[in-house]
Amino acid sequence: MSDRHNIGADGLSATILAHGAELASLRDAVGEEYLWQAGPEWRRHAPVLFPIVGRLAGDTLRHAGRAHRMTQHGFARDRRFEWVERGAAACRLRLTDDAETRAAFPFGFALELAYALAGGTLTVEATIANPAESGALPCAIGAHPAFRWPLVPGTAREAHRLVFERPEPGPSHRLEGGLLGPAEPSPIQGGALRLSPALFARDALILPGVASRALRYEAPDGTALALRWEGYPDLGIWSKPEGADFLCIEPWHGMASPVGWDGEFAGKPGLLVLRPGESRSFTWSVSLGA
């Protein structure tokens, strides 16, 4: 079975890969590409972050007296998902635990990613289930789509902004050695964040408990992407400070371990915890030119 699948509807088309269940392309009716095409500056498009978001101290997951190696953002982005459904305008993929995943993450899980195009919008739904008969499933889930920046070729990146649906007074956080640093004032002013490469000199901008569930990524000529998310309480915004023409807008449930925290994984701040037999879904969507 092919390792990629194309979907299309209402003037949009998208490509999804079995590797990582990753969105690899998002084009409009005339073929304009809005997703970063995995250049040498960063070799991914829109990875799925699971079962952690960010980094654990020492890349180590501690559970029941044992230490397991777990690297940044988890393993889902590097695993092949199985196709569950493949249609003209939608598809669904699935990843479940096996001996390899349990060596790093000693919990059973089922993770499904569903992609659908309708009404000029791409919607991405992640569903996590705990198949265990006993024992909780602690985990995190995150989206990491990278959109082209600038949106309009030849436009200064500094002329773009993010406009949030609600005021975002903060606090915000930065990363220190890959771990979550202390709270600090937010650079968002009047519900808008002016973008520039310098904004990312200290890595990602992290907004825990973000008030908004939607934002617009705007170019000065009015070209825009409209993003919405549900179920994700946190948001990360990231690019590289030099030479990378992409902007990642990342809804998350969970984030990196705080500086100084290195405890039992189940007690990590901000995790999702599913009871036996429980499942939960998270969605994000993007519309072009809205």
C-alpha positions as a Markdown table, in Angstrom:
| # | Residue | x | y | z |
|---|---|---|---|---|
| 1 | Met | 0.0 | 0.0 | 0.0 |
| 2 | Ser | 1.3 | 3.5 | -0.9 |
| 3 | Asp | 3.1 | 5.4 | 1.8 |
| 4 | Arg | 1.3 | 8.7 | 0.8 |
| 5 | His | -2.3 | 9.7 | 0.1 |
| 6 | Asn | -3.7 | 12.7 | -1.6 |
| 7 | Ile | -7.1 | 14.2 | -0.7 |
| 8 | Gly | -8.9 | 17.2 | -2.3 |
| 9 | Ala | -12.1 | 19.1 | -2.1 |
| 10 | Asp | -13.5 | 22.6 | -2.5 |
| 11 | Gly | -10.3 | 24.1 | -4.1 |
| 12 | Leu | -7.9 | 22.6 | -1.5 |
| 13 | Ser | -5.6 | 19.6 | -1.8 |
| 14 | Ala | -3.4 | 17.9 | 0.8 |
| 15 | Thr | -0.9 | 15.1 | 1.0 |
| 16 | Ile | -0.6 | 12.8 | 4.0 |
| 17 | Leu | 2.3 | 10.4 | 4.7 |
| 18 | Ala | 2.1 | 7.1 | 6.4 |
| 19 | His | 5.5 | 7.9 | 8.0 |
| 20 | Gly | 4.5 | 9.8 | 11.2 |
| 21 | Ala | 0.9 | 10.3 | 9.8 |
| 22 | Glu | 2.4 | 13.6 | 8.7 |
| 23 | Leu | 0.8 | 16.3 | 6.6 |
| 24 | Ala | 3.2 | 17.0 | 3.8 |
| 25 | Ser | 1.4 | 19.4 | 1.5 |
| 26 | Leu | -1.4 | 21.9 | 1.5 |
| 27 | Arg | -2.3 | 23.6 | -1.8 |
| 28 | Asp | -5.0 | 25.9 | -3.1 |
| 29 | Ala | -6.9 | 25.7 | -6.3 |
| 30 | Val | -4.0 | 27.2 | -8.4 |
| 31 | Gly | -1.4 | 25.0 | -6.9 |
| 32 | Glu | 0.1 | 27.4 | -4.4 |
| 33 | Glu | 1.8 | 25.5 | -1.6 |
| 34 | Tyr | 1.3 | 26.8 | 2.0 |
| 35 | Leu | 3.2 | 24.2 | 3.9 |
| 36 | Trp | 6.9 | 24.2 | 4.5 |
| 37 | Gln | 8.5 | 21.6 | 2.2 |
| 38 | Ala | 11.1 | 20.1 | 4.6 |
| 39 | Gly | 14.2 | 22.0 | 3.4 |
| 40 | Pro | 17.7 | 21.5 | 4.9 |
| 41 | Glu | 17.0 | 24.0 | 7.7 |
| 42 | Trp | 14.4 | 21.6 | 9.1 |
| 43 | Arg | 13.5 | 18.3 | 7.6 |
| 44 | Arg | 9.9 | 18.0 | 8.6 |
| 45 | His | 6.5 | 19.5 | 7.5 |
| 46 | Ala | 4.0 | 19.0 | 10.3 |
| 47 | Pro | 5.0 | 16.3 | 12.7 |
| 48 | Val | 2.7 | 14.7 | 15.2 |
| 49 | Leu | 4.0 | 15.0 | 18.8 |
| 50 | Phe | 3.3 | 12.0 | 21.0 |
| 51 | Pro | 3.6 | 10.7 | 23.7 |
| 52 | Ile | 5.5 | 13.8 | 24.9 |
| 53 | Val | 5.7 | 17.4 | 23.7 |
| 54 | Gly | 9.0 | 19.0 | 24.1 |
| 55 | Arg | 11.8 | 17.4 | 26.1 |
| 56 | Leu | 12.2 | 15.5 | 29.4 |
| 57 | Ala | 15.1 | 16.2 | 31.6 |
| 58 | Gly | 18.0 | 14.0 | 30.4 |
| 59 | Asp | 15.7 | 12.6 | 27.7 |
| 60 | Thr | 14.6 | 10.2 | 30.4 |
| 61 | Leu | 11.1 | 9.0 | 31.2 |
| 62 | Arg | 10.8 | 7.7 | 34.8 |
| 63 | His | 8.2 | 5.1 | 35.6 |
| 64 | Ala | 7.8 | 2.5 | 38.4 |
| 65 | Gly | 11.4 | 2.7 | 39.4 |
| 66 | Arg | 12.8 | 2.3 | 35.9 |
| 67 | Ala | 14.4 | 4.8 | 33.4 |
| 68 | His | 13.3 | 4.8 | 29.8 |
| 69 | Arg | 15.0 | 6.8 | 27.0 |
| 70 | Met | 12.5 | 9.2 | 25.4 |
| 71 | Thr | 13.8 | 11.9 | 23.1 |
| 72 | Gln | 12.3 | 15.3 | 22.2 |
| 73 | His | 8.6 | 15.2 | 21.0 |
| 74 | Gly | 8.3 | 11.4 | 21.3 |
| 75 | Phe | 8.4 | 8.7 | 18.7 |
| 76 | Ala | 5.1 | 9.0 | 16.8 |
| 77 | Arg | 6.6 | 11.3 | 14.2 |
| 78 | Asp | 9.1 | 8.6 | 13.3 |
| 79 | Arg | 6.8 | 5.6 | 13.2 |
| 80 | Arg | 4.8 | 4.3 | 10.3 |
| 81 | Phe | 1.1 | 4.5 | 10.9 |
| 82 | Glu | -1.3 | 2.0 | 9.3 |
| 83 | Trp | -4.0 | 3.3 | 6.9 |
| 84 | Val | -7.5 | 2.8 | 8.4 |
| 85 | Glu | -9.5 | 4.7 | 5.7 |
| 86 | Arg | -8.4 | 6.4 | 2.4 |
| 87 | Gly | -11.0 | 8.4 | 0.6 |
| 88 | Ala | -11.2 | 11.2 | -1.9 |
| 89 | Ala | -11.5 | 14.0 | 0.7 |
| 90 | Ala | -10.5 | 12.3 | 3.9 |
| 91 | Cys | -8.3 | 9.6 | 5.4 |
| 92 | Arg | -7.5 | 8.1 | 8.8 |
| 93 | Leu | -4.3 | 6.4 | 10.1 |
| 94 | Arg | -3.6 | 4.5 | 13.3 |
| 95 | Leu | -0.6 | 3.7 | 15.5 |
| 96 | Thr | -0.7 | 1.3 | 18.5 |
| 97 | Asp | 1.9 | 0.2 | 21.1 |
| 98 | Asp | 4.3 | -2.6 | 20.4 |
| 99 | Ala | 7.5 | -4.0 | 21.9 |
| 100 | Glu | 9.6 | -1.1 | 20.5 |
| 101 | Thr | 7.3 | 1.6 | 21.8 |
| 102 | Arg | 6.9 | 0.0 | 25.2 |
| 103 | Ala | 10.7 | 0.0 | 25.7 |
| 104 | Ala | 10.6 | 3.8 | 25.6 |
| 105 | Phe | 7.0 | 4.3 | 26.8 |
| 106 | Pro | 5.7 | 1.5 | 29.1 |
| 107 | Phe | 2.0 | 2.1 | 28.4 |
| 108 | Gly | -0.5 | 0.8 | 26.0 |
| 109 | Phe | -2.1 | 3.2 | 23.6 |
| 110 | Ala | -4.0 | 3.7 | 20.4 |
| 111 | Leu | -3.4 | 6.9 | 18.4 |
| 112 | Glu | -5.5 | 7.8 | 15.4 |
| 113 | Leu | -5.0 | 10.8 | 13.0 |
| 114 | Ala | -7.9 | 11.8 | 10.8 |
| 115 | Tyr | -7.6 | 14.4 | 7.9 |
| 116 | Ala | -10.6 | 15.8 | 6.2 |
| 117 | Leu | -11.1 | 18.6 | 3.6 |
| 118 | Ala | -14.5 | 20.3 | 3.4 |
| 119 | Gly | -15.8 | 23.9 | 2.8 |
| 120 | Gly | -12.3 | 25.3 | 2.2 |
| 121 | Thr | -10.9 | 24.0 | 5.4 |
| 122 | Leu | -8.5 | 21.2 | 6.4 |
| 123 | Thr | -9.4 | 19.6 | 9.7 |
| 124 | Val | -7.0 | 17.4 | 11.6 |
| 125 | Glu | -8.3 | 15.2 | 14.5 |
| 126 | Ala | -6.0 | 13.3 | 16.8 |
| 127 | Thr | -7.7 | 10.6 | 19.0 |
| 128 | Ile | -5.9 | 8.9 | 21.9 |
| 129 | Ala | -7.3 | 5.8 | 23.6 |
| 130 | Asn | -6.2 | 3.9 | 26.6 |
| 131 | Pro | -6.9 | 0.2 | 25.8 |
| 132 | Ala | -5.8 | -1.1 | 29.2 |
| 133 | Glu | -8.1 | -2.8 | 31.6 |
| 134 | Ser | -6.3 | -1.3 | 34.5 |
| 135 | Gly | -3.8 | 1.5 | 34.8 |
| 136 | Ala | -3.9 | 5.1 | 33.6 |
| 137 | Leu | -2.3 | 6.4 | 30.4 |
| 138 | Pro | -0.3 | 9.6 | 31.0 |
| 139 | Cys | 0.8 | 11.3 | 27.8 |
| 140 | Ala | 0.9 | 14.5 | 25.8 |
| 141 | Ile | -0.2 | 15.3 | 22.3 |
| 142 | Gly | 0.7 | 18.2 | 19.9 |
| 143 | Ala | 0.5 | 19.4 | 16.4 |
| 144 | His | 3.5 | 21.0 | 14.7 |
| 145 | Pro | 2.5 | 22.4 | 11.3 |
| 146 | Ala | 5.0 | 24.6 | 9.6 |
| 147 | Phe | 3.6 | 27.2 | 7.2 |
| 148 | Arg | 5.5 | 29.2 | 4.7 |
| 149 | Trp | 6.9 | 32.5 | 5.9 |
| 150 | Pro | 6.5 | 34.9 | 4.2 |
| 151 | Leu | 3.0 | 33.9 | 3.1 |
| 152 | Val | 3.5 | 36.1 | 0.0 |
| 153 | Pro | 6.8 | 35.7 | -1.8 |
| 154 | Gly | 9.0 | 38.8 | -1.6 |
| 155 | Thr | 7.2 | 40.2 | 1.4 |
| 156 | Ala | 9.3 | 41.0 | 4.5 |
| 157 | Arg | 8.8 | 38.4 | 7.2 |
| 158 | Glu | 8.7 | 41.3 | 9.8 |
| 159 | Ala | 5.5 | 42.6 | 8.0 |
| 160 | His | 3.5 | 39.5 | 9.2 |
| 161 | Arg | 1.6 | 39.1 | 12.4 |
| 162 | Leu | -0.6 | 36.7 | 14.4 |
| 163 | Val | -3.9 | 38.1 | 15.5 |
| 164 | Phe | -5.6 | 36.1 | 18.3 |
| 165 | Glu | -9.3 | 35.9 | 18.9 |
| 166 | Arg | -8.9 | 37.0 | 22.5 |
| 167 | Pro | -6.5 | 39.1 | 24.5 |
| 168 | Glu | -3.4 | 37.1 | 25.6 |
| 169 | Pro | -1.9 | 38.8 | 28.6 |
| 170 | Gly | 0.4 | 35.9 | 29.3 |
| 171 | Pro | 2.5 | 34.7 | 30.9 |
| 172 | Ser | 4.7 | 33.2 | 28.3 |
| 173 | His | 7.7 | 30.9 | 28.6 |
| 174 | Arg | 10.9 | 30.2 | 26.7 |
| 175 | Leu | 13.1 | 27.2 | 26.7 |
| 176 | Glu | 16.4 | 26.8 | 28.6 |
| 177 | Gly | 18.4 | 23.9 | 27.5 |
| 178 | Gly | 15.3 | 22.4 | 25.9 |
| 179 | Leu | 13.3 | 22.6 | 29.2 |
| 180 | Leu | 10.6 | 25.0 | 30.1 |
| 181 | Gly | 12.0 | 28.2 | 31.6 |
| 182 | Pro | 10.3 | 30.5 | 34.1 |
| 183 | Ala | 7.2 | 32.7 | 33.3 |
| 184 | Glu | 7.9 | 36.0 | 31.8 |
| 185 | Pro | 5.9 | 38.8 | 30.2 |
| 186 | Ser | 4.2 | 38.0 | 26.9 |
| 187 | Pro | 5.3 | 39.8 | 23.7 |
| 188 | Ile | 1.7 | 39.8 | 22.5 |
| 189 | Gln | 0.3 | 43.3 | 22.5 |
| 190 | Gly | -3.4 | 44.2 | 21.9 |
| 191 | Gly | -4.1 | 40.6 | 20.8 |
| 192 | Ala | -1.5 | 40.7 | 18.1 |
| 193 | Leu | 2.0 | 39.3 | 17.8 |
| 194 | Arg | 4.4 | 41.0 | 15.4 |
| 195 | Leu | 6.6 | 38.4 | 13.8 |
| 196 | Ser | 10.3 | 38.6 | 13.1 |
| 197 | Pro | 13.2 | 36.2 | 13.0 |
| 198 | Ala | 14.6 | 37.8 | 16.2 |
| 199 | Leu | 11.5 | 36.7 | 18.1 |
| 200 | Phe | 12.9 | 33.1 | 17.9 |
| 201 | Ala | 16.5 | 33.9 | 19.1 |
| 202 | Arg | 15.6 | 32.2 | 22.3 |
| 203 | Asp | 13.8 | 29.3 | 20.6 |
| 204 | Ala | 10.0 | 28.8 | 20.8 |
| 205 | Leu | 7.5 | 31.1 | 22.3 |
| 206 | Ile | 5.3 | 29.0 | 24.6 |
| 207 | Leu | 1.8 | 30.1 | 25.8 |
| 208 | Pro | 0.4 | 27.7 | 28.5 |
| 209 | Gly | -3.3 | 27.9 | 29.0 |
| 210 | Val | -3.8 | 30.1 | 26.0 |
| 211 | Ala | -7.2 | 32.0 | 26.1 |
| 212 | Ser | -7.8 | 31.9 | 22.4 |
| 213 | Arg | -9.0 | 28.9 | 20.3 |
| 214 | Ala | -8.4 | 30.7 | 17.0 |
| 215 | Leu | -5.9 | 33.1 | 15.3 |
| 216 | Arg | -5.1 | 34.6 | 11.9 |
| 217 | Tyr | -1.7 | 34.5 | 10.4 |
| 218 | Glu | -1.6 | 37.6 | 8.3 |
| 219 | Ala | 0.5 | 39.1 | 5.6 |
| 220 | Pro | 0.4 | 42.8 | 4.9 |
| 221 | Asp | -1.6 | 42.5 | 1.7 |
| 222 | Gly | -4.4 | 40.7 | 3.4 |
| 223 | Thr | -3.4 | 37.2 | 2.6 |
| 224 | Ala | -4.1 | 35.1 | 5.6 |
| 225 | Leu | -4.4 | 31.6 | 7.1 |
| 226 | Ala | -7.1 | 31.1 | 9.7 |
| 227 | Leu | -6.3 | 28.5 | 12.4 |
| 228 | Arg | -8.7 | 27.0 | 15.0 |
| 229 | Trp | -8.1 | 24.3 | 17.6 |
| 230 | Glu | -10.1 | 22.5 | 20.2 |
| 231 | Gly | -9.0 | 20.3 | 23.2 |
| 232 | Tyr | -5.5 | 21.7 | 23.1 |
| 233 | Pro | -4.9 | 24.1 | 26.1 |
| 234 | Asp | -1.4 | 25.3 | 25.1 |
| 235 | Leu | 0.2 | 26.9 | 22.1 |
| 236 | Gly | 3.8 | 27.0 | 20.8 |
| 237 | Ile | 5.1 | 29.3 | 18.1 |
| 238 | Trp | 8.5 | 28.5 | 16.6 |
| 239 | Ser | 10.9 | 29.2 | 13.8 |
| 240 | Lys | 14.6 | 29.4 | 13.4 |
| 241 | Pro | 16.1 | 32.8 | 13.9 |
| 242 | Glu | 18.1 | 32.7 | 10.6 |
| 243 | Gly | 17.6 | 31.3 | 7.1 |
| 244 | Ala | 14.3 | 29.4 | 7.6 |
| 245 | Asp | 11.3 | 30.4 | 5.7 |
| 246 | Phe | 8.7 | 28.8 | 7.9 |
| 247 | Leu | 6.5 | 29.5 | 10.9 |
| 248 | Cys | 5.2 | 26.8 | 13.1 |
| 249 | Ile | 1.9 | 27.4 | 14.9 |
| 250 | Glu | 1.5 | 24.5 | 17.3 |
| 251 | Pro | -1.5 | 23.6 | 19.5 |
| 252 | Trp | -0.4 | 21.3 | 22.3 |
| 253 | His | -1.7 | 19.4 | 25.3 |
| 254 | Gly | 1.5 | 19.3 | 27.4 |
| 255 | Met | 5.0 | 20.8 | 27.0 |
| 256 | Ala | 8.6 | 20.3 | 28.0 |
| 257 | Ser | 9.5 | 19.5 | 31.6 |
| 258 | Pro | 10.1 | 22.6 | 33.7 |
| 259 | Val | 13.7 | 23.4 | 34.5 |
| 260 | Gly | 14.5 | 21.5 | 37.7 |
| 261 | Trp | 11.8 | 18.9 | 37.4 |
| 262 | Asp | 12.9 | 15.3 | 37.0 |
| 263 | Gly | 10.2 | 13.2 | 38.7 |
| 264 | Glu | 7.9 | 10.3 | 38.0 |
| 265 | Phe | 6.5 | 10.7 | 34.5 |
| 266 | Ala | 2.8 | 10.4 | 35.6 |
| 267 | Gly | 3.4 | 13.4 | 37.8 |
| 268 | Lys | 4.8 | 15.7 | 35.1 |
| 269 | Pro | 2.9 | 19.0 | 35.0 |
| 270 | Gly | 0.5 | 19.5 | 32.2 |
| 271 | Leu | 0.0 | 15.9 | 31.1 |
| 272 | Leu | -3.2 | 14.3 | 29.8 |
| 273 | Val | -4.2 | 11.3 | 31.9 |
| 274 | Leu | -6.7 | 8.8 | 30.4 |
| 275 | Arg | -8.4 | 6.2 | 32.6 |
| 276 | Pro | -8.7 | 2.6 | 31.4 |
| 277 | Gly | -11.0 | 2.4 | 28.4 |
| 278 | Glu | -11.1 | 6.2 | 28.0 |
| 279 | Ser | -10.4 | 8.2 | 24.8 |
| 280 | Arg | -10.1 | 11.8 | 23.9 |
| 281 | Ser | -10.0 | 13.8 | 20.7 |
| 282 | Phe | -8.2 | 17.0 | 19.7 |
| 283 | Thr | -8.7 | 19.0 | 16.6 |
| 284 | Trp | -7.0 | 21.8 | 14.7 |
| 285 | Ser | -8.0 | 23.3 | 11.4 |
| 286 | Val | -6.7 | 25.7 | 8.8 |
| 287 | Ser | -8.5 | 27.7 | 6.1 |
| 288 | Leu | -6.7 | 29.6 | 3.4 |
| 289 | Gly | -7.4 | 33.2 | 2.7 |
| 290 | Ala | -10.1 | 33.5 | 5.3 |
